[in-house]
């Protein structure tokens, strides 16, 4: 007589056969706004439901250095969902390669941003009109929820853009997990290890005192470096062995990780993503960084759009070429084809 395991005494539910009616294809929908260069595709409902269950892992507090206050989620987004989000956002968002001029010692220097960027959001003094149409004001005064006097748009340099659905659900999840509110979403795309961002701190006055910034990493792994800002000595000098210096940090960010920087961190620490040599196989070597912030005044809106959108062309991911390419409207494409045809007609015919 053969022996039976204990599991055999419990009947198992027969597997249900999947029928055609169980499979429902989700209809594609888009986020529309007149400030978008093109409609931005929405995440499918199944992905939105997954985002509502985040974070995947609890945050680990890192505060063992002077003035440092981090909450490190490793990961916040599980790997399968992180991969899906990376591919979706890279394909659907408009990006820019911003150039700007700075003055140093009376000399003007042209700066080319070593990565692709984009931004959405508006500061605390204003809000987007949810009932906007062609005859209504796009932006309302936050205090009154009414249009600005004479329907004047206070943002004359750049038109702010609302956060599209494909990013806004992650913002809501982040607010719920951290307890902080955010009104801006900045997105960086690092095409390869050659793209980088130098040491800096996000301590602009328009963010207010002790700002909280949530930073997500999707795609290829990159090192996140932090170092304390130089501090002036206080009091009488101490022997070198008694002077405790803050140690630098290196956090190897993988796809789905999130770092919340808060408290005195921005005022006292610098952070960077250095260049990485060697070929990266993950995600074609590309990496997306999403940061959520809260700008308090109009200066924040002007700053973010100036340095992350600018006045240059729009870029969009080309799945065939596997790179960002300049995006053109249908009219621009038509003009480009006509221009090429005219050039071909002017070429001498050789026999």
Buried (B, 14 or more C-beta within 10 A) or exposed (E): EEEEEEEEEEEEEEEEEEEEEEEEEEEEEBBEBEEBBEEBBBBBEEBBEBBEEBBBBEBEEBBEBBBBBBBBBBBBBBEEBBBBBBBBBBEBBBBBBBEBEEEEEEEEEEEEBBBBBBBBBBBBBBBBBEEBEEEEBBBBBEEEEEBBEEEEEEBEEBBBBBBBBBBBBBBEBBBEBBEBEBBBBBBBBBBBBEBBBEBEBBBBEBBBEEBBBBBBBBBBBBEBBBBBBEEEEEEEEEEEEEEEEBEEBEBEBBBBBBBBBBBBBBEBBBBBBBBBEEEBEBBBBBBBBBBBBBBBBBBBBBBBBBBBBBEEEBBBBEEEEEEBEEBBEEEEEEEEEEEEEEEEEEEEEEE
